[in-house]
């Protein structure tokens, strides 16, 4: 399996007031994402989260990488199928 953390981006347009409101919403969403990863990863600062998890591109993680970031507790090996 794998997990993907999306690069944060938006496609906004409209009047100046709509852009300002959209930016406020985007800032709140970005803050929530950082807070979520601070709570559910091994990282203790926003800078660490931004440098290690919330990259400038989509971030695909293997189970081992997820564990290394503290995003899961254990990786369960797959079972061999019976013939």
Secondary structure as UniProt FT lines:
FT   STRAND          2..5
FT   HELIX           16..40
FT   HELIX           46..52
FT   STRAND          59..62
FT   HELIX           63..68
FT   TURN            69..70
//
